[in-house]
Amino acid sequence: MTQTLVHYFLHFGMPLIIAYVFFRSDYKRVYLILLATMLVDLDHLFATPIFSPNRCSIVNPQ
């Protein structure tokens, strides 16, 4: 449960914080741009299962 919350916070909360801290005058537009960059990962929706807490693309746990 905690891993899932952290995962989604890093996807949606952290870009908002970055946009607000560094681009305060236009943070809404910057936030939308940062969210739009995640569109390149739409192919991950075809993975089975969509989210697997044991799958790690950075380090192979084997």
N, C-alpha and C positions, 0 to 999 in steps of 0.2 A: 504494500500500500504506500509506504513512504517513498519507495523508489519510483513509483508511478507519479506521485505528486511532484517530486523533484524533477522528473523527466519533463512533465508538462509545464512546470514553472520555468525551466530553462528554455523551453520553446516559445512561450508566450509572455512570461513575466520579465525575463531578463532583457529581451529586446525593448520592452517598454521602458525599463530603467535606463538602458543605454541611450535610447532616443531622448528621454527627458533630461538626462544629465548633460549630454553633449550637444543637443540640438533643441534647447528649451523653447525657442521662439517658434519652431516649426515641428515640434515633436510628434504630432499626430501623423503628418505626412511621412516623416522618417520611420515611424513605427510601422505604418502600412508597407513601406518599401522593405523593411527588414522582414516582415511577415511574408511578403511576396517572394523573398529569396528561398523560402521553404518549398515553393512549388516545384523546384527541381527534384525534390525527394518524393514526388507523388508515386513513383514506381514502387516505393516501399509498401504501398497499400496492396500490391499484388503478392506480397510475401505471405507465407502461411506458417505460423499465425502472424497477424499484423504486428503485434507487439509481443516479444518474448523476452522476459527479464534475464534469461540465461544466454541470449544471443548478444555477442559483443563483436563489433566490426573492427575494433582497434587492437585488442589483444585476444589471441586465441587461448581460451582457458584450458585447453587439453594439455 
